[in-house]
Amino acid sequence: MNNFFAILGGMGTLATESFIHSLNKKTPSSKDQDYLNYVVVNHATIPDRTEFIKDSQAADPRPYLLKDIQDFAQLKPNFFVLTCNTAHYFFDELQASTTIPLLHMPKIATNSLNTRYHIKKNSTIFFLGTEGSLFSQVYKNLIESEGYQYRTPALSVQKKINHLIYEDVKQKKYLNYPLFYEILSELLEIDPQAHMLLGCTELSCLFEQFTTKLDFPIIDAQNELIDFILTHSNQ
């Protein structure tokens, strides 16, 4: 197969499925041949990224990711897509392992704050993601470099986000819309002028499923990555 890209997924599997479903749904098509060419690596046994970021003695996901890149680089994809936001903590090391471009979802998402949504500089951006992403500060650095105020949810709200990601979506395969709505509402009550950036693909699963019901100023990183791929694809 020529002119294709490789999706490094499985972190988690439902999030990867959501990415593929959203990508296909948004692809302009009237026949089979209009869809994009890609291969999917659903490597579900990769150790948890947040656990390792918070505790270096935990199982290390990097060897698994590096091996996937090494193996699938032999197929010569145009680029790699990393569907896990938290795993971008390892981005520089992963990109250094290959000459094939690896798309940077957090950069694409934060660039869109100005270029696509034209959010005024110095506006508040609430970041919703895993504790690993909060700890790594990948999004914090990028949001602030774009000229915005980075803000994290209060601990009580972050606990709800953790529950939503790990206990509902990952463990129970449950898209807990009432809790998702509750979290978004609480954040908007704190700062009615703020925007919310979804930086976890489990949250993207909820956004994809319930976007027509939501009336919040949301930027979804996965959605921005998909639009970037569709805009820049030459297939």
Phi, psi and chi 1 to 4 in degrees:
 res  aa     phi    psi   chi1   chi2   chi3   chi4
   1 MET       -  133.7 -179.4  167.2   60.3      -
   2 ASN  -107.8  158.6  -63.3  -42.8      -      -
   3 ASN    55.4   67.1 -159.8   22.4      -      -
   4 PHE  -142.7  169.9   71.8  100.2      -      -
   5 PHE  -127.9  166.2   60.0   93.9      -      -
   6 ALA  -116.7  130.5      -      -      -      -
   7 ILE  -101.0  117.8  -59.4  168.9      -      -
   8 LEU   -90.8   97.8  -57.9  174.8      -      -
   9 GLY  -120.3 -162.6      -      -      -      -
  10 GLY    93.3    7.3      -      -      -      -
  11 MET  -123.1   65.7  -57.1  170.5  -79.0      -
  12 GLY   -98.1 -176.7      -      -      -      -
  13 THR   -67.7  -42.1  -66.1      -      -      -
  14 LEU   -63.6  -35.9  -70.9 -176.0      -      -
  15 ALA   -66.9  -40.0      -      -      -      -
  16 THR   -63.4  -42.9  -57.3      -      -      -
  17 GLU   -60.7  -41.0 -178.3 -178.7  -53.4      -
  18 SER   -63.3  -41.3  171.3      -      -      -
  19 PHE   -60.3  -48.3  173.3   84.3      -      -
  20 ILE   -64.7  -42.6  -64.6  167.7      -      -
  21 HIS   -62.6  -44.6 -179.5 -100.3      -      -
  22 SER   -65.1  -41.4  -65.3      -      -      -
  23 LEU   -60.1  -48.3  173.7   66.6      -      -
  24 ASN   -66.6  -40.2  -68.1  -21.6      -      -
  25 LYS   -64.2  -34.5 -173.9  169.0   65.4  173.4
  26 LYS   -88.9   -8.0  -63.4 -170.8   75.8  170.4
  27 THR   -75.8  122.3  -59.3      -      -      -
  28 PRO   -62.8  122.6  -19.8   32.1      -      -
  29 SER  -155.3  147.5   59.2      -      -      -
  30 SER  -132.5   -3.1   59.2      -      -      -
  31 LYS  -156.1  166.3   58.7 -177.0 -175.8  -61.6
  32 ASP   -52.6  -40.3  -71.9  -14.2      -      -
  33 GLN   -73.2   -6.7  -67.7   73.0   25.6      -
  34 ASP   -81.4  -16.5  -70.1  -26.0      -      -
  35 TYR   -76.4  163.2  -70.6   94.1      -      -
  36 LEU   -81.4  150.1  -58.3 -177.4      -      -
  37 ASN   -87.3  129.4  -63.5  -31.3      -      -
  38 TYR  -158.8  159.9   55.1   79.3      -      -
  39 VAL  -117.8  148.0  -64.5      -      -      -
  40 VAL  -116.6  128.2 -177.9      -      -      -
  41 VAL  -106.8   99.0 -174.3      -      -      -
  42 ASN   -94.4   75.6 -164.6   65.4      -      -
  43 HIS   -87.0   80.2 -162.8  161.8      -      -
  44 ALA   -70.0  -20.6      -      -      -      -
  45 THR   -88.6    7.2   51.5      -      -      -
  46 ILE   -61.4  131.3  -66.6  175.3      -      -
  47 PRO   -58.9  155.0  -25.3   34.9      -      -
  48 ASP   -61.4  128.7 -171.6   84.2      -      -
  49 ARG   -70.0  -42.6  -75.5   63.2   58.2 -161.7
  50 THR   -63.3  -42.5  -70.2      -      -      -
  51 GLU   -57.8  -42.4  -73.0 -174.7    8.0      -
  52 PHE   -71.9  -40.4  178.1   74.3      -      -
  53 ILE   -61.9  -38.0  -69.1  170.7      -      -
  54 LYS   -80.6  -24.9  -66.7  175.0   64.4  177.5
  55 ASP  -145.2  104.6  178.0    8.8      -      -
  56 SER   -66.5   -9.5   61.1      -      -      -
  57 GLN   -85.6   -9.8  -60.0  -55.5  -51.2      -
  58 ALA   -73.7  170.0      -      -      -      -
  59 ALA   -58.9  134.5      -      -      -      -
  60 ASP   -91.8  119.9 -170.6  -15.0      -      -
  61 PRO   -78.6  -14.6   27.2  -33.5      -      -
  62 ARG   -61.6  -44.3  -69.0  174.6  -62.9  177.2
  63 PRO   -58.6  -34.8  -24.7   35.1      -      -
  64 TYR   -67.0  -45.7  -61.5   80.0      -      -
  65 LEU   -66.3  -41.9  -71.2  164.6      -      -
  66 LEU   -64.6  -38.7  -70.3  167.3      -      -
  67 LYS   -66.7  -40.3 -177.0   66.0  162.7   54.8
  68 ASP   -60.6  -45.1  -74.0  -16.8      -      -
  69 ILE   -62.9  -44.3  -70.4  173.3      -      -
  70 GLN   -60.1  -45.2  176.1 -173.7  -10.7      -
  71 ASP   -67.5  -47.1  -71.7  -12.6      -      -
  72 PHE   -85.5  -12.4  -73.0   89.1      -      -
  73 ALA   -64.7  -25.4      -      -      -      -
  74 GLN   -65.0  -22.0  -62.2  179.4   57.9      -
  75 LEU   -79.9  -11.8  -60.5  178.0      -      -
  76 LYS    62.1   55.6  -61.2 -178.0  179.7  179.6
  77 PRO   -69.0  159.9   28.4  -35.5      -      -
  78 ASN   -66.3  -36.8  -66.9  -11.7      -      -
  79 PHE  -162.6  166.0   55.9   86.2      -      -
  80 PHE  -105.9  148.4  -75.2  107.0      -      -
  81 VAL  -120.4  126.9  174.0      -      -      -
  82 LEU  -104.7  109.0 -172.8   60.1      -      -
  83 THR   -83.9   -1.4   58.6      -      -      -
  84 CYS  -102.2  119.4  174.3      -      -      -
  85 ASN   -61.2  -45.9  -78.9  -83.4      -      -
  86 THR   -60.1  -35.3  -51.8      -      -      -
  87 ALA   -66.4  -12.8      -      -      -      -
  88 HIS   -69.4   -8.7  -77.0   75.5      -      -
  89 TYR   -58.5  -29.1  178.2   63.8      -      -
  90 PHE   -98.0   11.0  -44.3  116.6      -      -
  91 PHE   -54.7  -49.8 -179.2   87.6      -      -
  92 ASP   -59.5  -42.0  -70.1  -16.1      -      -
  93 GLU   -67.0  -39.3 -176.5  175.6   -7.0      -
  94 LEU   -67.4  -44.6  -60.9  178.5      -      -
  95 GLN   -65.9  -34.8 -177.2   61.1   86.8      -
  96 ALA   -66.9  -16.2      -      -      -      -
  97 SER   -84.9   -6.4   71.9      -      -      -
  98 THR  -150.0  152.7 -179.2      -      -      -
  99 THR   -87.4   -8.5   57.3      -      -      -
 100 ILE   -79.7  128.9  -62.9  170.5      -      -
 101 PRO   -59.7  140.7  -21.5   32.2      -      -
 102 LEU  -113.9  116.4  175.6   61.5      -      -
 103 LEU   -65.5  139.9  -61.3 -170.6      -      -
 104 HIS  -104.7   95.5 -162.6  -62.0      -      -
 105 MET   -57.0  -46.3  178.3  159.3   48.3      -
 106 PRO   -60.1  -39.1  -28.1   37.6      -      -
 107 LYS   -65.3  -43.5  -76.8 -175.1  179.3  178.6
 108 ILE   -61.3  -42.8  -68.7  169.1      -      -
 109 ALA   -66.8  -45.9      -      -      -      -
 110 THR   -72.0  -31.9   52.6      -      -      -
 111 ASN   -61.9  -32.4  -74.5  -17.0      -      -
 112 SER   -70.5  -19.4   73.5      -      -      -
 113 LEU   -55.2  -39.2  -62.5  174.6      -      -
 114 ASN   -96.4  -49.1  176.0   47.1      -      -
 115 THR   -71.2  -31.1   58.9      -      -      -
 116 ARG  -107.2  -42.3 -178.6  172.9 -177.0  177.2
 117 TYR   -99.3  -11.8  -64.3   95.5      -      -
 118 HIS    51.9   43.1  -52.1  -64.7      -      -
 119 ILE   -72.5  134.8  -60.3  172.2      -      -
 120 LYS   -61.7  140.1  -68.0 -178.5  179.6  179.5
 121 LYS   -59.7  149.5  -63.5  -66.6 -176.1  177.5
 122 ASN    75.5    3.5 -147.9   39.3      -      -
 123 SER   -70.2  157.0  -64.1      -      -      -
 124 THR   -84.9  131.8  -63.8      -      -      -
 125 ILE  -118.3  112.4  -51.9  -64.7      -      -
 126 PHE   -78.8  129.6  -90.8  113.2      -      -
 127 PHE  -101.2  127.0  174.8   72.7      -      -
 128 LEU  -114.9  116.7  -74.0   73.2      -      -
 129 GLY  -166.6 -167.3      -      -      -      -
 130 THR   -76.2  163.9   64.2      -      -      -
 131 GLU   -64.0  -28.9  -71.2 -176.0  -25.5      -
 132 GLY   -62.9  -43.4      -      -      -      -
 133 SER   -67.2  -37.3  -71.4      -      -      -
 134 LEU   -64.3  -45.3  -65.7  175.0      -      -
 135 PHE   -64.8  -40.4 -174.3   84.1      -      -
 136 SER   -72.1  -26.0   71.4      -      -      -
 137 GLN    64.4   21.1  -61.6 -168.0  -23.9      -
 138 VAL   -60.0  -49.7  169.7      -      -      -
 139 TYR   -70.1  -37.2  -89.8   96.7      -      -
 140 LYS   -56.5  -49.9  178.1 -179.4 -173.0  -64.4
 141 ASN   -62.9  -40.4  -64.8  -26.7      -      -
 142 LEU   -71.7  -42.6  -70.6  168.8      -      -
 143 ILE   -63.9  -43.9  -72.3  171.0      -      -
 144 GLU   -68.6  -33.3  -69.1 -179.0  -15.7      -
 145 SER   -67.9  -22.9   70.9      -      -      -
 146 GLU   -84.8   -3.3  -70.4  -72.1  -25.6      -
 147 GLY    93.5   22.6      -      -      -      -
 148 TYR  -113.7  162.4  -61.7  101.0      -      -
 149 GLN   -89.2  116.0  -62.1  -67.1  -36.5      -
 150 TYR   -84.8  130.9  170.6   86.9      -      -
 151 ARG  -137.8  140.2 -170.2  166.9  179.8  179.7
 152 THR  -108.1  153.4   57.5      -      -      -
 153 PRO   -65.3  155.0  -20.1   32.5      -      -
 154 ALA   -60.4  158.6      -      -      -      -
 155 LEU   -55.5  -40.0 -179.1   58.8      -      -
 156 SER   -62.7  -37.6   59.9      -      -      -
 157 VAL   -75.1  -38.5  179.7      -      -      -
 158 GLN   -61.9  -35.1 -176.1   60.9   44.0      -
 159 LYS   -62.2  -37.5  -73.3 -178.6  177.5  178.6
 160 LYS   -66.7  -39.9  -66.2  179.8 -178.1 -179.9
 161 ILE   -63.3  -44.5  -65.0  171.8      -      -
 162 ASN   -58.4  -44.8  -64.9  -16.2      -      -
 163 HIS   -60.3  -43.6 -177.4   97.2      -      -
 164 LEU   -61.3  -45.1 -167.4   61.1      -      -
 165 ILE   -70.8  -53.4  -66.1  169.5      -      -
 166 TYR   -88.6  -47.6  -75.1   95.9      -      -
 167 GLU   -82.8  -36.6  -63.7 -175.8   40.4      -
 168 ASP   -84.6  -63.8  -73.0  -28.8      -      -
 169 VAL   -73.2  -53.1 -179.9      -      -      -
 170 LYS   -69.7  -47.9  -73.8 -176.2 -179.8  -69.8
 171 GLN   -81.8  -44.8  -68.3 -178.0   16.6      -
 172 LYS  -104.3   -5.4  -59.6  175.9 -176.6  175.8
 173 LYS    56.9   34.3  -56.9  178.8 -176.3  177.7
 174 TYR  -109.1  117.2  171.1   40.7      -      -
 175 LEU   -85.6   91.0  -60.9 -178.2      -      -
 176 ASN   -80.0   81.5 -170.9  -16.5      -      -
 177 TYR   -62.5  -42.6  175.0   72.0      -      -
 178 PRO   -56.9  -41.6  -27.7   37.2      -      -
 179 LEU   -70.2  -39.5 -179.7   57.1      -      -
 180 PHE   -58.5  -47.4 -172.7   42.2      -      -
 181 TYR   -62.9  -40.4 -171.0   90.0      -      -
 182 GLU   -61.3  -44.1  177.9 -176.9  -41.7      -
 183 ILE   -62.5  -48.7  -69.2  167.0      -      -
 184 LEU   -61.3  -41.0  -62.1  174.2      -      -
 185 SER   -64.4  -41.9  -61.9      -      -      -
 186 GLU   -62.1  -41.4  -74.8 -171.8   36.1      -
 187 LEU   -66.7  -39.9  -65.8  177.3      -      -
 188 LEU   -69.7  -29.3 -150.3   57.6      -      -
 189 GLU   -66.4  -36.2  -75.7 -180.0   10.4      -
 190 ILE   -67.0  -44.1  -65.6  169.7      -      -
 191 ASP  -143.9   95.0 -172.7  -15.4      -      -
 192 PRO   -62.6  -17.5  -21.5   33.1      -      -
 193 GLN   -94.7   -4.0  -56.5  -57.7  -43.9      -
 194 ALA   -76.4  157.8      -      -      -      -
 195 HIS  -110.2  156.7  -70.8   73.0      -      -
 196 MET  -120.9  126.8  -70.0  168.0  -83.3      -
 197 LEU  -107.3  117.8 -161.7  160.9      -      -
 198 LEU   -84.4  109.3  -54.2 -177.1      -      -
 199 GLY  -114.4   38.9      -      -      -      -
 200 CYS  -148.1  131.1  174.6      -      -      -
 201 THR   -73.0  -16.7   42.5      -      -      -
 202 GLU   -68.1  -35.5  -87.6   69.9   34.5      -
 203 LEU   -70.3  -32.0  -60.3  179.7      -      -
 204 SER   -64.3  -33.1  -62.6      -      -      -
 205 CYS   -57.5  -44.7  -72.5      -      -      -
 206 LEU   -67.6  -42.2  -74.0  145.9      -      -
 207 PHE   -61.8  -43.4 -179.7   79.2      -      -
 208 GLU   -63.8  -38.2 -171.3 -124.3  -29.1      -
 209 GLN   -76.3  -35.0 -177.2   69.3   28.6      -
 210 PHE  -119.2   14.8  -58.9  112.4      -      -
 211 THR   -57.2  -33.6 -177.7      -      -      -
 212 THR   -72.1  -17.9   56.3      -      -      -
 213 LYS   -92.2  -13.2  -62.7 -178.1 -179.4 -179.9
 214 LEU   -92.1  138.4  -64.2  170.4      -      -
 215 ASP  -128.6   61.8 -172.8   21.8      -      -
 216 PHE  -129.6  153.2  -65.2   94.2      -      -
 217 PRO   -78.2   81.8   27.5  -32.5      -      -
 218 ILE  -109.7  137.7  -68.1  173.7      -      -
 219 ILE  -117.7  121.0  -63.7   90.6      -      -
 220 ASP  -103.7  119.7  173.8   46.8      -      -
 221 ALA   -59.3  -41.8      -      -      -      -
 222 GLN   -62.0  -43.0  175.5  178.0  -83.9      -
 223 ASN   -62.7  -38.9 -168.8   58.2      -      -
 224 GLU   -65.5  -38.9  -62.2  -52.5  -49.0      -
 225 LEU   -63.6  -43.4  174.7   61.8      -      -
 226 ILE   -61.6  -45.7  -71.9  169.7      -      -
 227 ASP   -64.1  -35.6  -74.8  -10.3      -      -
 228 PHE   -62.6  -45.8 -179.2   89.9      -      -
 229 ILE   -60.9  -45.1  -67.9  170.7      -      -
 230 LEU   -66.6  -36.4  -68.1  173.5      -      -
 231 THR   -70.4  -36.1  -58.4      -      -      -
 232 HIS  -101.8    0.2  -66.5   81.7      -      -
 233 SER   -73.9  137.8  174.8      -      -      -
 234 ASN  -109.2   19.0   58.5    1.5      -      -
 235 GLN   -76.1      -  -69.3  179.5 -139.6      -
